[in-house]
Amino acid sequence: MPEPVRLSAWVHGYVQGVGFRWWTRSRALALGLVGSATNARDGRVHVVAEGPRPACEMLLDLLRSGDTPGRVDLVVESWEPARGDLSGFEER
């Protein structure tokens, strides 16, 4: 099994008040990931997900797919080793 990683993705666009965090949580759980999707004050959503890199890459692809609720204009990602401090997937 691949080493777990942590994906941090800042999602820009019309992504608040449209079910985006719920949609992200649903996809992440289906991929076996843990983490959170959090509304930021500036209108972005911050997605943090931990798990195997291939599953995190699938989530990132889904965030960029154009099939999300609302409208995604840009996703800025960063990667680091998993910290192991997350459980479940929360909408914040």
Buried (B, 14 or more C-beta within 10 A) or exposed (E): EEEBBBBBBBBBBBBBEBEBBEBBBEBBEEBEBBBBBBBEEEEBBBBBBBBBBEBBBBBBEBBBEEEBBBEBEEBEBEEEEBEEEBEEBBBE
